[in-house]
Amino acid sequence: MDKGRKVTGESRDKLGADLKKAYESGASIRTLAEGTGRSYGFIHRVLTEAGTLLRSRGGDNRSQPDV
């Protein structure tokens, strides 16, 4: 896939399916973006178009101690 080249039609559908499979296997959007040379936003959009159920954001999910 050439960086910056518009991806449409069947090739976009195939890319979406491939990215969805990788994402559902545990890859992050950021990792997929780095691996494809595409932006985070592009990957997010293609995953959404492919019907992917996106995970919630990561980070510290622990409760804050009561003060």
VODREN-329393 format. One record per residue (C-alpha): residue in three letters; x, y, z. Coordinates in steps of 0.5 Angstrom, whole numbers, plus 500, padded with zeros to 3 digits. Example, Ala and Ser with C-alpha at 12.3 -4.5 7.8 and 13.67 -1.06 7.14 Angstrom:
BEGIN
ALA525491516 SER527498514 
//
This chain:
BEGIN
MET500500500 ASP503507498 LYS503512503 GLY498518501 ARG495514496 LYS487514496 VAL484507498 THR478506495 GLY473500493 GLU475493494 SER482495496 ARG479499502 ASP474493503 LYS480488504 LEU484493508 GLY478494513 ALA478487513 ASP485486514 LEU486491519 LYS479489523 LYS482482524 ALA489485527 TYR485489531 GLU481484534 SER487480535 GLY490485540 ALA493490535 SER492497537 ILE490503532 ARG497506533 THR501500532 LEU497499526 ALA498506523 GLU505505524 GLY505499521 THR501501515 GLY505508514 ARG498511515 SER495516520 TYR491514526 GLY485517524 PHE485514517 ILE486507521 HIS480509526 ARG476511520 VAL477504516 LEU476500522 THR469504523 GLU467503516 ALA469495517 GLY464495523 THR469494528 LEU467494535 LEU473499538 ARG476498545 SER475503550 ARG481508551 GLY487505555 GLY491508561 ASP490508568 ASN483505570 ARG484504577 SER480508582 GLN483514585 PRO483513593 ASP478517597 VAL482523600 
//
